[in-house]
Amino acid sequence: VRWMMYWIIFALFMATETFTDLLISWFPFYYEIKMAFVIWLLSPYTRGASLLYRKFVHPALSRREKEIDTYIVRARERSYETMVRFGKRGLNIAATAAVQAATKSQGVLAGRLRSFSMQDLRSIPDEA
């Protein structure tokens, strides 16, 4: 659980860092402060990630739990419908390709057989 809290807080930090680097990277000791913050998050003595998670992230997630659950259910339903639709489409494409290949190869085979004379057909060795 401790590592889960750390990685969630670290991911949020990395997402916000993308914008803050552009805006305040000119600030003196910015990179040193950033490094100290990450060490504070990771340290087992300070448990910074656990503190931030329990104070900010967990209450926000708890408030929106029903919304998150309905979104997950909708995403699951949509993904199932999408997989069925793509599966049907893939099977239709494969069946069409197989029929086209069979008709083309049958026409080519008939054309090749017509081009042989009876003498040519007799020269083909019979296989047992």
C-alpha positions in Angstrom: 0.0 0.0 0.0 2.9 2.3 0.8 4.4 1.9 -2.7 1.0 2.4 -4.3 0.6 5.7 -2.5 4.2 6.7 -3.5 3.6 5.9 -7.2 0.3 7.7 -7.4 1.8 10.8 -5.8 4.9 10.6 -7.9 2.8 10.3 -11.1 0.8 13.4 -10.1 4.1 15.1 -9.4 5.5 14.2 -12.8 2.3 15.4 -14.5 2.4 18.8 -12.8 6.2 19.0 -13.2 5.8 19.2 -17.0 4.1 22.5 -16.7 6.0 23.9 -13.7 9.3 23.3 -15.4 8.3 25.7 -18.1 7.0 28.3 -15.8 9.4 28.4 -12.8 12.5 26.6 -13.8 14.3 30.0 -13.6 13.7 30.0 -9.8 17.0 29.7 -7.8 17.5 26.2 -6.5 14.5 24.9 -8.3 16.0 21.6 -9.3 17.5 21.1 -5.8 14.1 21.7 -4.2 12.6 19.2 -6.7 15.1 16.6 -5.8 14.6 17.2 -2.0 10.8 16.9 -2.6 11.2 13.5 -4.3 13.5 12.3 -1.5 10.9 13.5 1.1 8.2 11.5 -0.8 10.3 8.4 -0.8 11.8 8.5 2.6 10.5 5.9 5.1 11.1 8.4 8.0 9.0 11.2 6.6 6.5 9.2 4.7 5.7 12.2 2.5 3.9 10.3 -0.2 1.6 8.6 2.4 0.9 11.9 4.0 0.0 13.6 0.7 -2.1 10.6 -0.4 -4.1 10.5 2.8 -4.6 14.2 3.0 -5.5 15.1 -0.6 -5.8 12.1 -3.0 -7.8 9.7 -1.0 -10.5 12.2 0.0 -10.9 13.3 -3.6 -11.2 9.7 -4.8 -13.7 8.9 -2.1 -15.9 11.9 -3.0 -16.0 10.7 -6.7 -16.1 7.0 -6.1 -19.6 6.5 -7.6 -18.7 8.5 -10.7 -15.5 6.5 -11.2 -17.4 3.2 -10.8 -20.0 4.2 -13.4 -17.3 5.3 -15.7 -15.5 1.9 -15.3 -18.8 0.0 -16.0 -19.5 2.1 -19.1 -16.0 1.6 -20.4 -16.3 -2.2 -19.8 -19.6 -2.3 -21.8 -18.2 -0.1 -24.6 -15.1 -2.2 -24.8 -17.1 -5.4 -25.1 -19.3 -3.9 -27.8 -16.3 -2.6 -29.7 -14.6 -6.0 -29.6 -17.7 -7.7 -30.9 -18.1 -5.2 -33.7 -14.4 -5.5 -34.7 -14.6 -9.3 -34.5 -17.6 -9.3 -36.8 -15.9 -6.9 -39.2 -12.7 -9.0 -39.1 -14.5 -12.2 -39.8 -16.4 -10.6 -42.7 -13.1 -9.3 -44.2 -11.5 -12.7 -43.8 -14.5 -14.5 -45.4 -14.5 -12.1 -48.3 -10.8 -12.5 -48.8 -11.1 -16.3 -48.7 -13.9 -16.3 -51.3 -12.1 -14.0 -53.6 -8.9 -16.0 -53.3 -10.8 -19.2 -54.0 -12.6 -17.8 -57.1 -9.4 -16.3 -58.5 -7.4 -19.4 -58.0 -10.1 -21.6 -59.5 -10.1 -19.3 -62.6 -6.4 -19.4 -62.9 -6.3 -23.2 -62.5 -9.0 -23.7 -65.2 -7.0 -21.4 -67.5 -3.8 -23.3 -66.9 -5.6 -26.7 -67.5 -7.1 -25.4 -70.8 -3.6 -24.4 -72.0 -2.3 -27.9 -71.6 -2.7 -30.3 -74.5 -3.5 -33.9 -73.9 0.1 -34.7 -74.7 1.3 -32.4 -71.9 -1.1 -33.9 -69.5 0.2 -37.5 -70.2 3.8 -36.4 -69.6 2.9 -35.5 -65.9 4.0 -38.5 -63.8 1.2 -40.1 -61.7 1.8 -40.1 -58.0 0.6 -43.1 -56.1 
